Amino acid sequence: MNKIYYAGQHLYFRAIEPADADTIIAWRNDPEQWRTLGEISPLNRIREIEFIEKLYKPGEDIVLGIALRKDDRFVGMCGLHAIQPIAHSATFGILIGETTDQGKGYGTEATQLMVRYGFEELNLNRIELCVFAKNKMGHNVYKRAGFKDEGLMREAYYRNGKYHDVLHMAVLKREWQEQTTP
């Protein structure tokens, strides 16, 4: 069993280890995955190991592995990036690795858990993200976690020979507290 860092009802966050590199490479190089990510080139083992080694050095990013409580299976990763200590803000990102694990609520719970972590443990005031406008599943996950649409960035990303619209979303700590307080 992995060391549970921060737990939700069905999943928990854990450190990402060098042994996870091959799994992450397979996820991030899957065309079904990278079409919704910011990656534009294939990922190799050298680059992934560098990424993992950099994760736990002081910096502006916190990225954690997502594992299922029932069997400790590693199903994804999510994080807070570009953490700004003065503005108390960060940018959220998530990847549920296998397409067979998508649509099962793991993304929603992991997003909600990371938002809670950001507000309760890091004292953030704002967490934002960008999502392709055509990514309806992702957009719905973020709305369930409390994110609100802030604007549409028209043709802001180029992928597969065409430009795509991107939605900008954010959740504020006070909004999250209102939503989660009984």
Wavefront OBJ file of the C-alpha trace (Angstrom):
o trace
v 0.000 0.000 0.000
v 1.150 3.516 -0.800
v 1.418 6.235 1.789
v -1.881 8.131 1.857
v -1.135 11.835 1.734
v -4.618 13.360 1.537
v -7.783 11.272 1.379
v -11.286 11.533 0.004
v -14.152 9.066 0.147
v -13.112 6.760 -2.736
v -9.591 7.898 -3.567
v -6.515 9.430 -2.070
v -3.503 11.457 -3.109
v -0.013 10.030 -2.867
v 3.463 10.999 -3.977
v 4.372 10.279 -7.570
v 7.395 7.972 -7.637
v 9.996 7.225 -10.344
v 8.408 3.755 -10.622
v 5.267 5.503 -11.948
v 7.126 6.919 -14.962
v 6.221 4.200 -17.478
v 2.541 4.353 -16.546
v 2.469 8.145 -16.868
v 4.303 8.016 -20.206
v 1.693 5.589 -21.573
v -1.129 7.854 -20.389
v 0.344 11.093 -21.689
v 1.336 9.615 -25.060
v -2.143 8.176 -25.667
v -3.742 10.260 -28.457
v -7.093 10.119 -26.640
v -5.441 11.786 -23.647
v -3.094 14.346 -25.116
v -5.771 15.849 -27.322
v -7.175 17.549 -24.187
v -3.786 18.347 -22.612
v -1.312 21.096 -23.341
v 1.295 18.623 -24.607
v 2.328 18.934 -28.237
v 5.138 16.396 -28.458
v 5.640 12.809 -27.321
v 6.937 12.234 -23.827
v 9.941 9.973 -23.248
v 11.293 8.327 -20.087
v 14.109 10.864 -19.646
v 11.683 13.797 -19.681
v 9.224 12.060 -17.349
v 11.909 11.123 -14.800
v 13.136 14.751 -14.841
v 9.541 15.888 -14.231
v 9.072 13.473 -11.318
v 12.417 14.384 -9.715
v 11.544 18.080 -9.915
v 8.107 17.604 -8.326
v 9.222 17.524 -4.723
v 11.773 20.316 -4.823
v 10.609 23.710 -3.587
v 8.787 25.497 -6.344
v 5.474 26.731 -7.601
v 3.840 23.345 -8.324
v 2.276 20.545 -6.301
v 1.418 17.433 -8.313
v 0.086 14.303 -6.617
v -0.858 10.836 -7.750
v -4.503 9.747 -7.556
v -5.071 6.225 -6.198
v -8.215 4.275 -5.394
v -8.771 3.454 -1.736
v -10.301 0.041 -2.494
v -7.207 -1.412 -4.194
v -4.471 1.298 -4.190
v -4.557 1.399 -7.997
v -2.842 4.466 -9.486
v -5.455 6.063 -11.778
v -4.201 9.569 -12.443
v -2.556 12.704 -11.207
v -3.577 16.240 -10.472
v -1.956 19.369 -9.222
v -1.837 23.030 -8.499
v 0.562 24.953 -10.719
v 2.002 28.463 -10.787
v 1.180 28.879 -7.087
v 1.331 32.576 -6.278
v 1.920 33.180 -2.544
v 1.125 36.899 -2.661
v -2.079 36.574 -4.700
v -2.958 33.253 -3.011
v -3.823 31.731 -6.371
v -2.936 28.684 -8.470
v -3.856 26.903 -11.691
v -5.430 23.433 -11.513
v -4.690 20.494 -13.786
v -5.765 16.835 -13.814
v -5.300 13.644 -15.793
v -7.273 10.455 -15.274
v -4.931 8.067 -17.047
v -6.956 5.275 -18.603
v -9.979 6.168 -20.695
v -11.720 3.180 -19.030
v -11.388 4.997 -15.679
v -13.013 8.157 -16.996
v -16.677 8.821 -16.372
v -16.616 6.972 -13.038
v -16.459 10.024 -10.784
v -12.721 9.845 -10.088
v -12.055 13.170 -11.810
v -14.836 14.905 -9.913
v -13.716 13.593 -6.529
v -10.032 14.315 -7.226
v -10.869 17.855 -8.379
v -12.976 18.479 -5.273
v -10.228 17.042 -3.066
v -7.501 19.186 -4.653
v -9.659 22.295 -4.343
v -10.170 21.494 -0.649
v -6.427 20.943 -0.253
v -5.675 24.256 -1.957
v -8.061 26.250 0.207
v -7.641 24.478 3.548
v -3.951 23.536 3.494
v -2.325 26.107 1.205
v -4.583 29.038 2.139
v -5.284 29.841 -1.503
v -8.054 32.285 -2.351
v -8.457 31.453 -6.047
v -7.954 28.348 -8.156
v -8.333 28.679 -11.906
v -8.080 26.472 -14.963
v -8.530 26.368 -18.711
v -10.424 23.651 -20.551
v -11.110 23.123 -24.243
v -14.635 24.375 -24.927
v -15.464 21.071 -26.674
v -14.420 19.040 -23.602
v -17.938 18.789 -22.151
v -17.024 16.019 -19.689
v -14.176 18.075 -18.216
v -16.298 21.223 -18.116
v -19.018 19.387 -16.182
v -16.482 17.937 -13.715
v -15.164 21.418 -12.958
v -18.646 22.875 -12.514
v -19.504 20.105 -10.023
v -16.366 21.040 -8.086
v -17.531 24.660 -7.835
v -15.671 26.287 -10.717
v -17.517 29.035 -12.560
v -17.093 30.099 -16.167
v -15.194 33.367 -16.419
v -14.812 33.701 -20.127
v -14.260 32.167 -23.520
v -10.892 32.572 -25.192
v -11.656 32.232 -28.867
v -9.272 30.135 -30.968
v -6.706 30.256 -28.166
v -5.150 26.830 -28.747
v -3.909 25.108 -31.883
v -4.245 21.318 -32.049
v -4.630 18.826 -34.912
v -4.484 21.443 -37.652
v -7.111 23.832 -36.282
v -7.721 26.417 -33.613
v -9.867 25.633 -30.580
v -11.811 27.781 -28.163
v -10.824 27.537 -24.500
v -12.988 28.205 -21.457
v -11.431 29.963 -18.483
v -12.917 28.921 -15.140
v -12.177 29.654 -11.475
v -13.426 29.016 -7.968
v -12.920 31.411 -5.069
v -12.426 30.292 -1.498
v -15.561 32.093 -0.249
v -17.663 30.477 -2.993
v -16.263 27.054 -2.121
v -16.924 27.615 1.578
v -20.549 28.609 0.853
v -20.983 25.498 -1.293
v -19.446 23.087 1.240
v -20.775 24.519 4.516
v -23.929 22.649 5.643
l 1 2 3 4 5 6 7 8 9 10 11 12 13 14 15 16 17 18 19 20 21 22 23 24 25 26 27 28 29 30 31 32 33 34 35 36 37 38 39 40 41 42 43 44 45 46 47 48 49 50 51 52 53 54 55 56 57 58 59 60 61 62 63 64 65 66 67 68 69 70 71 72 73 74 75 76 77 78 79 80 81 82 83 84 85 86 87 88 89 90 91 92 93 94 95 96 97 98 99 100 101 102 103 104 105 106 107 108 109 110 111 112 113 114 115 116 117 118 119 120 121 122 123 124 125 126 127 128 129 130 131 132 133 134 135 136 137 138 139 140 141 142 143 144 145 146 147 148 149 150 151 152 153 154 155 156 157 158 159 160 161 162 163 164 165 166 167 168 169 170 171 172 173 174 175 176 177 178 179 180 181 182
